[in-house]
Amino acid sequence: MPTKRQVETLFQGATFDDLLLRPQWGVVDSRREIDLTLPLAGDIVLCLPLVGANMDTVTGPEMAKALALEGGIGFLHRNQPIGEEARGVTLVKRQHAHIIEEPKVLWRKHSLGEARRMMELLSISGILLEEKPGSRVLAGILSHRDVPTFAIEEDAPVDRFMTPFDRLVLARPDVTLEEAERLMYRHRKEKLPLVDRQRRIRGLITMRDLRLAKNRPYSTKDGKGRLRVGAAIGARGDFLERARALLDAGADCLLMDVAHAHSTVVEQGVRAFRRRFPGVLLVCGNVGTGAGARFLAGLGVAAVKVGIGPGRGCRTRLETGAGVPQLQAIREAYLALGRRTPLIADGGMHDDKDIALAVLAGASTVMLGSALAGTDEAPGVAIDNPATGQRTKLYRGMTSPQAVLAGALPHEAAEMLSTPQEGQSVELPYRGSVHSILARIRGHLQSAVSYAGEASLAAARAKIARAPAGYFVRLTEASRRESFER
């Protein structure tokens, strides 16, 4: 296991364009067979070791869902009211599950307008209806196919349009997924309510979730088949109230995110968090040194986030002169902690090869911001520039004036902006769906593992992080031009 020594000469002052990987003897027949699984924190492992940054132009519910479907995970940003962040967690957790244990229910006499609004709000295609308010006794189902598209009175009761109980295909609560799938295929049903002998609703299985379980076995899911999602909190103010709401909504992991986490503020925050939530997975960051990583690990956090100022939306190094070149920072943290505590490398990655280098130097996962921004799934609206014809989306650091104003209450804005900000906003080209970007990164990571001479990213990381001098080449200015200028 690495000791608490100073970072090797190879990594001193190094970032991602300073090293190349020496190609090794290849051991796989097909790069598509290469396993990319690595730990995030605690019992959460990622089949694609990518983490969506907790930024308001990067990770909202749609991005978190997309990342989890592809084997990664997203941390929802906290630049919003507590209720909004908690609702984002709920939206992700309800998107897919082997069994929806507490499906949304409406009384059969609720109005069509109320049902339509609930379906839109929760992004669901059907609602179970109960006989009496609160009874959970199944009366029928209202699906999107039952809702008329033509003009109609919005206050009409939903039982005029529902599929009634005696025409439903049902199953008992202990039905297996295989039995449920056969039943739904046989009757050509998209939803299978689970009821007991008293007709009380005990759950719901959807064909969409069954197909997902088969088609995307690498998705990041919890034990109930729901997509995993993380959420961010601070270290002061309402952070414990926010944490409670996020956990109640189903968050799998919380991130205490502070620009300079090697601090008294974070020490006090983590200790207060641990007293209130002793068993919850808590990731913490950011730090840029081995000492900072040891400090956080000593507080018992489940993973440490590494990176001071390397990101495109951050101006900390420009404004304060503080920071450590990102590859050196990752290496320092790894040498301080070894494999005991997972590391999340946050920021500074401009190309896919940077992700591979970060992991091979010791990171367990990589947090991406600008690499995911500008996509359909990122929050914000794509805008067409009439002068250039180019379509763009906004990307901003969370300490940029725009982000600070967006997250502040009206009476707080002037006070918060009185402190000079260390973030900036930029316009990024619109890039379509993030799924194509994630597929590209997956392929390039698998290729990097092949060049590293292993069949899994975990094996390549273990081998190279243990003795990097035999596997990396430090570049000169001429070799950088040869490598990267095209």
PAVEXSE-468141 format. One line per 2 residues: number of its first residue (from 1); for each residue x, y, z of C-alpha. Coordinates in Angstrom, 3 decimals. Layout:
BEGIN
NUM> X,Y,Z; ...
end
This chain:
BEGIN
1> 0.000,0.000,0.000; 1.360,3.462,-0.809
3> 2.873,5.368,2.090; 2.434,9.018,3.057
5> 5.483,10.066,1.041; 5.860,13.077,-1.196
7> 4.517,12.718,-4.714; 6.954,11.122,-7.168
9> 9.052,13.325,-9.450; 7.053,12.007,-12.403
11> 3.913,13.757,-11.068; 5.403,16.939,-9.665
13> 3.697,19.861,-11.403; 1.950,17.419,-13.759
15> -1.441,17.616,-15.349; -3.083,15.644,-18.129
17> -1.056,16.850,-21.115; 2.219,16.055,-19.329
19> 2.047,12.229,-19.463; 1.453,9.424,-21.915
21> 0.764,5.766,-21.174; 3.384,3.304,-22.454
23> 1.541,0.616,-24.471; 1.659,-2.851,-22.897
25> 1.091,-6.392,-24.178; -2.609,-6.686,-25.059
27> -4.538,-9.522,-23.398; -8.129,-9.159,-24.683
29> -9.650,-10.414,-27.920; -12.194,-7.602,-28.048
31> -12.063,-4.251,-26.272; -15.832,-4.391,-25.852
33> -15.310,-7.164,-23.293; -13.305,-4.892,-20.985
35> -14.881,-4.242,-17.588; -14.824,-0.610,-16.392
37> -16.346,-1.170,-12.935; -14.877,0.880,-10.075
39> -16.152,1.968,-6.630; -17.779,5.338,-5.979
41> -18.366,5.131,-2.216; -19.438,2.453,0.225
43> -21.398,-0.254,-1.568; -22.015,1.878,-4.681
45> -20.013,0.727,-7.694; -20.170,2.217,-11.178
47> -19.902,0.206,-14.387; -18.875,3.472,-16.049
49> -16.800,5.475,-13.520; -18.239,8.879,-14.410
51> -19.924,11.294,-12.010; -22.050,14.255,-13.075
53> -20.872,17.451,-11.394; -23.267,19.074,-8.945
55> -23.605,22.216,-11.066; -26.835,23.902,-12.124
57> -25.892,23.790,-15.812; -24.766,20.145,-15.657
59> -26.758,17.842,-13.387; -30.490,18.039,-12.934
61> -32.857,15.033,-12.832; -32.593,14.323,-16.580
63> -28.785,14.203,-16.509; -28.808,12.098,-13.342
65> -31.154,9.597,-15.002; -29.059,9.445,-18.176
67> -25.838,8.875,-16.235; -27.338,6.139,-14.060
69> -28.781,4.379,-17.110; -25.294,4.258,-18.650
71> -23.580,3.005,-15.486; -22.504,6.318,-13.930
73> -24.165,8.568,-11.363; -25.080,12.228,-10.982
75> -25.042,14.536,-7.971; -27.932,16.991,-8.087
77> -26.861,20.569,-7.410; -27.930,22.509,-4.313
79> -28.313,25.888,-6.018; -32.072,25.645,-5.476
81> -34.615,25.444,-2.646; -34.515,22.294,-0.520
83> -37.875,21.107,-1.837; -36.778,21.411,-5.458
85> -33.617,19.377,-4.912; -35.583,16.723,-3.008
87> -38.151,16.608,-5.814; -35.304,16.011,-8.274
89> -34.200,13.006,-6.227; -37.758,11.666,-6.249
91> -38.009,12.036,-10.026; -34.854,9.973,-10.547
93> -35.778,7.293,-8.015; -39.253,6.870,-9.466
95> -38.077,6.628,-13.060; -37.270,2.911,-13.004
97> -37.620,0.091,-10.479; -38.124,-3.668,-10.510
99> -41.207,-3.058,-8.374; -42.657,0.360,-7.591
101> -43.584,-0.285,-3.974; -45.681,2.832,-3.426
103> -47.132,3.858,-6.783; -48.927,7.162,-7.006
105> -52.673,6.809,-6.396; -55.649,9.097,-6.987
107> -59.255,8.780,-5.848; -61.534,7.703,-8.674
109> -63.542,10.920,-8.284; -60.562,13.220,-8.709
111> -60.767,15.376,-11.815; -59.195,14.582,-15.138
113> -57.243,17.840,-14.885; -55.671,16.757,-11.584
115> -54.703,13.406,-13.063; -53.211,15.011,-16.153
117> -51.144,17.428,-14.038; -49.855,14.611,-11.828
119> -48.790,12.577,-14.850; -46.949,15.562,-16.309
121> -45.338,16.521,-12.996; -44.027,13.025,-12.256
123> -43.333,12.082,-15.895; -45.446,8.938,-15.583
125> -47.774,7.368,-18.137; -50.467,6.033,-15.825
127> -52.039,6.341,-12.378; -53.716,3.747,-10.152
129> -57.121,4.815,-8.874; -58.560,3.927,-5.461
131> -62.175,3.396,-4.439; -62.145,5.834,-1.498
133> -59.598,8.489,-0.513; -56.785,6.822,1.427
135> -58.240,3.316,1.132; -55.587,2.005,-1.319
137> -58.322,-0.334,-2.622; -57.835,-0.573,-6.371
139> -60.683,0.745,-8.518; -58.921,0.918,-11.896
141> -56.091,2.418,-13.926; -55.961,5.657,-15.879
143> -53.251,5.383,-18.544; -52.090,8.015,-21.015
145> -54.057,6.143,-23.663; -57.250,6.668,-21.646
147> -56.770,10.422,-21.392; -58.562,12.115,-24.291
149> -56.508,14.424,-26.471; -59.532,16.434,-27.626
151> -61.024,19.314,-25.652; -63.036,18.155,-22.637
153> -64.024,19.481,-19.225; -60.998,19.243,-16.966
155> -63.213,18.711,-13.914; -64.736,15.470,-15.248
157> -64.100,12.547,-12.814; -61.341,10.176,-13.884
159> -63.469,7.056,-13.410; -65.306,8.024,-16.587
161> -62.104,7.242,-18.530; -60.301,4.576,-16.461
163> -59.929,0.881,-17.182; -62.043,-0.621,-14.347
165> -60.858,-3.261,-11.872; -62.740,-6.194,-13.458
167> -60.873,-5.646,-16.763; -57.387,-5.422,-15.257
169> -54.633,-8.008,-15.329; -53.334,-8.316,-11.749
171> -50.736,-10.241,-9.755; -50.065,-11.050,-6.115
173> -47.437,-9.014,-4.209; -44.893,-11.883,-4.146
175> -44.907,-12.446,-7.926; -41.463,-13.050,-9.436
177> -40.175,-10.806,-12.208; -40.158,-13.780,-14.588
179> -43.816,-14.545,-13.828; -44.722,-10.884,-14.176
181> -42.998,-10.655,-17.549; -44.804,-13.730,-18.902
183> -48.153,-12.416,-17.660; -47.657,-8.979,-19.198
185> -46.515,-10.407,-22.543; -49.435,-12.838,-22.666
187> -52.012,-10.102,-22.112; -50.123,-7.330,-23.924
189> -50.116,-5.105,-20.834; -47.650,-2.330,-20.038
191> -48.517,-2.171,-16.321; -49.159,-4.904,-13.757
193> -50.720,-3.791,-10.447; -49.906,-5.934,-7.423
195> -52.837,-6.376,-5.016; -53.619,-8.492,-1.969
197> -56.811,-10.474,-1.353; -58.606,-7.361,-0.151
199> -57.761,-5.588,-3.452; -55.370,-3.260,-1.611
201> -52.571,-1.863,-3.760; -49.193,-3.409,-2.854
203> -47.066,-2.312,-5.796; -46.738,-1.882,-9.534
205> -44.537,-3.451,-12.218; -44.106,-1.800,-15.607
207> -42.940,-3.355,-18.857; -40.598,-0.422,-19.404
209> -38.686,-1.277,-16.234; -38.528,-4.964,-17.091
211> -37.096,-4.163,-20.527; -34.574,-1.805,-18.974
213> -33.376,-4.450,-16.531; -32.657,-6.741,-19.479
215> -31.317,-4.238,-21.991; -29.123,-2.214,-19.604
217> -27.792,-4.622,-16.979; -24.901,-2.232,-16.327
219> -27.168,0.593,-15.099; -26.442,1.981,-11.633
221> -29.317,0.696,-9.493; -30.110,0.035,-5.866
223> -31.385,-3.264,-4.459; -34.930,-2.471,-5.550
225> -33.954,-1.810,-9.148; -34.269,1.979,-8.838
227> -31.716,4.270,-10.436; -29.141,5.573,-7.968
229> -28.688,9.297,-7.508; -26.575,11.547,-5.308
231> -27.315,15.046,-4.072; -25.235,17.941,-2.765
233> -25.380,19.765,0.549; -23.211,22.469,2.118
235> -21.457,22.519,5.482; -23.315,25.420,7.112
237> -26.758,26.939,7.411; -29.624,24.617,6.464
239> -27.369,21.727,5.408; -28.787,19.254,7.952
241> -32.366,20.151,7.040; -31.468,19.748,3.367
243> -29.806,16.397,4.062; -32.903,15.127,5.867
245> -35.170,16.070,2.963; -32.844,14.497,0.385
247> -32.547,11.252,2.321; -36.307,11.086,2.815
249> -36.674,11.488,-0.957; -34.384,8.487,-1.479
251> -30.899,9.895,-2.200; -28.321,7.098,-2.240
253> -25.354,9.265,-1.327; -24.791,12.850,-0.212
255> -21.958,15.168,-1.191; -20.777,17.853,1.200
257> -19.392,20.239,-1.379; -17.187,23.116,-0.245
259> -14.597,24.916,-2.382; -11.882,24.507,0.298
261> -12.759,21.387,2.308; -9.493,21.161,4.270
263> -10.984,23.510,6.856; -12.539,23.971,10.264
265> -15.906,24.649,8.617; -15.950,21.207,7.011
267> -14.681,19.505,10.155; -17.566,20.972,12.125
269> -20.020,20.207,9.316; -19.016,16.555,8.953
271> -19.118,15.966,12.701; -22.592,17.511,12.936
273> -23.715,15.419,9.957; -22.373,12.223,11.505
275> -24.176,12.877,14.789; -27.459,13.258,12.921
277> -26.955,10.649,10.164; -24.391,8.090,11.390
279> -24.903,5.463,8.705; -25.320,7.622,5.598
281> -22.764,7.580,2.776; -21.117,11.007,2.711
283> -18.697,12.145,0.017; -16.749,15.297,0.760
285> -14.577,17.751,-1.159; -12.747,19.538,-2.541
287> -9.121,19.143,-1.551; -5.913,19.388,-3.580
289> -3.269,17.841,-1.348; -2.426,14.614,0.408
291> -2.853,16.356,3.756; -6.348,17.465,2.761
293> -7.259,13.935,1.666; -5.997,12.459,4.955
295> -7.971,15.079,6.880; -11.262,14.136,5.191
297> -10.609,10.401,5.428; -9.898,10.886,9.120
299> -13.398,12.332,9.509; -14.778,9.067,8.145
301> -16.132,10.226,4.793; -16.937,7.522,2.240
303> -15.034,9.165,-0.634; -12.851,12.228,-1.163
305> -13.308,14.674,-4.047; -10.019,16.027,-5.400
307> -9.466,19.212,-7.382; -8.781,22.862,-6.537
309> -9.312,25.135,-9.506; -8.740,22.964,-12.614
311> -12.252,23.219,-14.070; -13.332,25.364,-16.996
313> -15.903,27.226,-14.917; -13.468,28.002,-12.090
315> -11.172,31.018,-11.732; -9.723,30.193,-8.301
317> -6.174,29.800,-9.590; -6.420,32.990,-11.624
319> -7.898,35.040,-8.803; -6.099,33.603,-5.754
321> -3.059,31.716,-7.035; -4.147,28.685,-4.984
323> -4.266,25.155,-6.383; -2.287,22.064,-7.365
325> -1.952,20.717,-10.921; -4.709,18.155,-11.138
327> -2.715,15.016,-11.894; -0.317,15.840,-9.056
329> -3.283,16.439,-6.727; -4.805,13.057,-7.615
331> -1.483,11.344,-7.054; -0.901,13.066,-3.701
333> -4.326,11.997,-2.496; -3.760,8.419,-3.648
335> -0.387,8.204,-1.908; -1.997,9.551,1.258
337> -4.939,7.131,1.276; -4.062,4.211,-0.966
339> -7.121,2.166,-1.850; -8.801,2.568,1.544
341> -10.901,5.566,0.529; -12.131,6.086,-3.055
343> -11.089,9.280,-4.819; -13.250,11.327,-7.190
345> -11.101,13.370,-9.579; -12.989,16.607,-10.156
347> -12.152,18.921,-13.038; -9.508,19.677,-15.626
349> -10.365,16.902,-18.073; -10.640,18.232,-21.612
351> -10.210,14.983,-23.572; -11.242,11.377,-22.988
353> -7.632,10.316,-22.417; -7.575,12.594,-19.355
355> -10.210,10.382,-17.712; -8.033,7.318,-18.222
357> -4.930,9.088,-16.877; -6.811,10.274,-13.784
359> -7.896,6.733,-12.934; -4.549,5.117,-13.701
361> -2.866,7.664,-11.421; -5.126,6.634,-8.544
363> -8.636,8.077,-8.860; -11.575,5.704,-8.548
365> -14.042,7.819,-10.496; -14.037,11.080,-12.427
367> -16.433,14.008,-12.030; -17.306,15.772,-15.281
369> -18.779,19.236,-15.766; -18.157,20.943,-19.096
371> -17.782,17.542,-20.796; -21.476,16.885,-20.076
373> -22.787,20.445,-20.414; -24.268,21.642,-23.689
375> -26.293,18.433,-24.082; -30.042,17.849,-24.155
377> -30.011,16.369,-20.652; -28.133,19.285,-19.047
379> -30.359,21.962,-17.464; -30.912,25.070,-19.510
381> -32.163,26.003,-22.961; -30.238,25.803,-26.232
383> -30.107,29.219,-27.916; -29.518,29.931,-31.592
385> -27.153,32.832,-32.248; -28.686,34.755,-35.172
387> -25.322,36.247,-36.123; -23.320,33.001,-36.343
389> -26.064,30.422,-36.713; -24.430,28.424,-33.917
391> -26.526,26.807,-31.221; -25.165,27.064,-27.674
393> -25.988,26.309,-24.038; -24.696,28.099,-20.964
395> -22.113,26.497,-18.664; -21.115,28.254,-15.464
397> -19.072,27.644,-12.365; -21.066,27.535,-9.156
399> -19.225,30.562,-7.770; -19.847,32.638,-10.903
401> -21.958,35.776,-10.303; -24.797,34.301,-12.382
403> -24.919,31.067,-10.351; -24.689,32.950,-7.058
405> -27.598,35.183,-8.050; -29.666,32.225,-9.247
407> -29.342,30.432,-5.924; -29.719,33.446,-3.629
409> -32.839,34.788,-2.024; -33.538,38.423,-3.021
411> -32.333,39.840,0.302; -29.136,37.762,0.122
413> -27.981,38.657,-3.380; -26.225,41.961,-2.653
415> -24.389,40.543,0.368; -23.255,37.423,-1.498
417> -21.995,39.423,-4.470; -20.046,41.765,-2.191
419> -17.417,39.012,-1.980; -15.444,38.652,-5.246
421> -16.520,35.520,-7.099; -14.167,32.785,-8.323
423> -16.282,31.305,-11.113; -17.166,32.231,-14.667
425> -19.797,31.532,-17.306; -19.107,30.392,-20.856
427> -21.248,29.389,-23.827; -20.682,25.854,-25.096
429> -21.743,24.464,-28.477; -24.964,22.460,-28.299
431> -24.025,18.771,-28.586; -27.238,16.736,-28.702
433> -27.857,13.823,-26.352; -25.349,12.982,-23.627
435> -25.797,9.275,-24.366; -23.571,9.517,-27.452
437> -20.878,11.274,-25.394; -21.016,8.585,-22.709
439> -20.807,5.839,-25.341; -17.726,7.505,-26.828
441> -16.041,7.813,-23.433; -16.839,4.170,-22.647
443> -15.166,3.042,-25.859; -12.066,5.175,-25.319
445> -11.686,3.978,-21.726; -11.892,0.373,-22.894
447> -9.215,1.093,-25.479; -6.994,2.669,-22.829
449> -7.308,-0.453,-20.676; -6.342,-2.569,-23.662
451> -3.207,-0.462,-24.171; -2.511,-0.884,-20.445
453> -2.388,-4.651,-20.944; -5.335,-5.619,-18.743
455> -8.901,-6.910,-19.074; -10.444,-4.501,-16.557
457> -9.987,-0.893,-15.543; -9.680,-1.973,-11.894
459> -6.749,-4.256,-12.727; -5.070,-1.561,-14.830
461> -5.473,0.984,-12.038; -4.122,-1.400,-9.386
463> -1.059,-2.254,-11.471; -0.157,1.208,-12.722
465> -1.016,3.249,-9.614; 1.224,0.948,-7.587
467> 4.322,1.598,-9.737; 3.584,4.373,-12.264
469> 7.187,5.058,-13.307; 7.210,1.908,-15.414
471> 4.049,2.824,-17.280; 4.038,6.591,-17.841
473> 6.250,8.789,-20.007; 6.772,12.446,-19.022
475> 6.484,14.646,-22.100; 8.701,17.436,-23.368
477> 7.305,20.466,-25.152; 8.185,18.850,-28.491
479> 6.515,15.544,-27.583; 3.389,17.407,-26.464
481> 3.148,19.019,-29.896; 3.704,15.651,-31.539
483> 1.002,14.074,-29.358; -1.736,16.678,-29.247
485> -1.412,19.197,-32.070; -3.427,18.064,-35.067
end
